[in-house]
Amino acid sequence: MEIALARGRVTGPVALLVVAALVVLGAAYAVGLINTLGYEKKSVTFSGYGTGTNSGGGLGLKHMVFFEGQTFFAKYDAVVREGSLRIGILETFGPIGDKPHFVKAIELSGRGEVTFRIPETGVYSVYFEGSPSGRGYDVSYTMRWGAR
């Protein structure tokens, strides 16, 4: 087996090692040994007139299989200058208006944790966004999320 990459080749043993590592990580998540799925640090603003900023970045999975009975968590440290920070998860597939969707608005600066109990197994999308109150929003946050 050979996989071609932009700057060279990955041969059979290396490809097999990568696949094995992905299988082990997937199995560790499925049995609950790994619970952190991502980290993000951002500053977002919106003035209400089509202008705003979005700086920062993150690393992790924002579309993931969650299993019935798991608890999604998001640990945050937020500075809310205007508006609020919305933390939410939404089942990705299924009929619109008839799928699990959970959201919590953080309106005050501080640290905390948001949790949502997963009602049914499925692929869920995780999102963090500013939400206006009045004319816009101005929030900065650090977020770590996953499932237990």
C-alpha positions as MATLAB code, in Angstrom:
seq = 'MEIALARGRVTGPVALLVVAALVVLGAAYAVGLINTLGYEKKSVTFSGYGTGTNSGGGLGLKHMVFFEGQTFFAKYDAVVREGSLRIGILETFGPIGDKPHFVKAIELSGRGEVTFRIPETGVYSVYFEGSPSGRGYDVSYTMRWGAR';
ca = [
       0.000    0.000    0.000;
       1.302    3.469   -0.865;
      -0.215    6.866   -0.204;
       1.138    9.826   -2.216;
       1.509   13.137   -0.436;
       2.391   16.577   -1.784;
       6.035   16.364   -0.655;
       6.749   12.673   -0.791;
       5.342    9.242   -0.153;
       4.098    7.420    2.866;
       4.665    3.704    2.492;
       2.661    0.768    3.825;
       4.096    0.503    7.368;
       3.736    4.238    8.050;
       0.196    4.341    6.598;
      -0.720    1.298    8.688;
       0.636    3.015   11.803;
      -1.434    6.153   11.088;
      -4.602    4.091   10.549;
      -3.912    2.098   13.738;
      -3.446    5.336   15.730;
      -6.777    6.673   14.422;
      -8.538    3.418   15.343;
      -7.045    3.472   18.859;
      -8.058    7.132   19.359;
     -11.587    6.401   18.083;
     -11.912    3.413   20.415;
     -10.577    5.429   23.376;
     -13.216    8.097   22.712;
     -15.994    5.495   22.337;
     -15.240    3.930   25.736;
     -14.769    7.297   27.473;
     -10.994    7.386   27.950;
     -10.697   10.597   25.911;
     -13.186   13.346   26.638;
     -11.665   16.585   25.282;
     -12.434   17.091   21.603;
     -11.289   20.660   21.032;
      -9.937   24.017   22.133;
     -10.663   27.486   20.764;
      -9.588   31.037   21.608;
     -11.365   33.846   19.747;
     -12.510   37.456   19.785;
     -15.627   38.261   17.739;
     -17.444   41.541   17.219;
     -20.374   42.709   15.152;
     -21.655   46.280   15.056;
     -25.056   45.563   13.548;
     -24.245   47.376   10.297;
     -22.510   44.546    8.437;
     -19.110   45.168   10.005;
     -17.267   43.086   12.542;
     -14.144   41.168   13.382;
     -13.302   37.536   13.967;
      -9.800   36.787   15.232;
      -8.185   33.801   16.852;
      -8.512   30.122   16.158;
      -8.729   26.679   17.537;
      -8.075   23.023   17.118;
     -10.478   20.152   17.386;
     -13.641   18.510   16.167;
     -16.842   20.512   15.701;
     -18.777   17.665   14.040;
     -18.712   14.484   16.081;
     -20.672   11.371   16.926;
     -22.133   11.641   20.415;
     -23.758    8.633   22.057;
     -27.059    8.555   23.925;
     -26.435    9.214   27.618;
     -23.141   11.083   27.135;
     -22.800   14.599   28.488;
     -21.423   17.296   26.200;
     -19.386   19.899   28.112;
     -17.907   23.264   27.220;
     -15.591   24.930   29.754;
     -15.306   28.623   28.992;
     -13.536   31.777   30.103;
     -15.436   34.663   28.501;
     -15.222   38.437   28.396;
     -18.606   39.785   27.320;
     -18.476   43.505   26.553;
     -21.742   43.621   24.582;
     -24.332   41.011   23.616;
     -23.719   37.415   24.653;
     -21.711   34.295   23.811;
     -23.869   31.398   22.591;
     -22.658   27.832   23.178;
     -24.654   25.186   21.387;
     -24.898   21.740   19.848;
     -27.285   20.622   17.141;
     -27.877   17.187   15.666;
     -26.499   17.560   12.148;
     -28.903   15.317   10.246;
     -32.653   14.864   10.504;
     -35.777   16.882    9.802;
     -35.520   20.609   10.429;
     -37.314   21.564   13.632;
     -37.457   17.968   14.849;
     -33.900   17.249   15.971;
     -32.057   17.821   19.246;
     -30.714   21.370   19.602;
     -29.298   22.783   22.833;
     -28.012   26.314   23.383;
     -26.940   28.436   26.355;
     -26.304   32.193   26.217;
     -23.502   33.546   28.414;
     -24.341   37.191   29.126;
     -21.753   38.038   31.808;
     -17.963   37.816   31.812;
     -16.483   34.944   33.774;
     -15.555   31.284   33.836;
     -17.861   28.344   33.891;
     -19.050   25.140   32.297;
     -22.088   24.403   30.154;
     -23.343   20.805   29.915;
     -25.982   19.139   27.755;
     -27.148   15.523   28.094;
     -27.218   13.752   24.706;
     -30.741   12.309   24.179;
     -29.974   10.098   21.173;
     -26.932    8.806   19.321;
     -26.074   10.864   16.252;
     -23.697   13.269   14.552;
     -23.808   16.644   16.291;
     -22.401   20.042   15.300;
     -20.831   22.188   18.016;
     -20.867   25.978   17.718;
     -19.728   29.063   19.604;
     -20.914   32.467   18.380;
     -21.621   36.000   19.410;
     -25.261   36.995   19.736;
     -26.462   40.599   19.642;
     -28.463   42.371   22.291;
     -29.406   45.718   20.874;
     -27.195   46.584   17.946;
     -24.341   44.067   18.117;
     -21.930   41.963   20.148;
     -18.330   42.083   21.349;
     -17.039   38.915   23.061;
     -13.726   37.163   23.614;
     -13.491   33.616   24.870;
     -11.369   30.587   25.501;
     -13.243   27.292   25.176;
     -12.451   23.624   25.781;
     -15.142   21.123   24.843;
     -15.793   17.410   24.718;
     -17.992   14.604   26.015;
     -18.048   12.469   29.154;
];
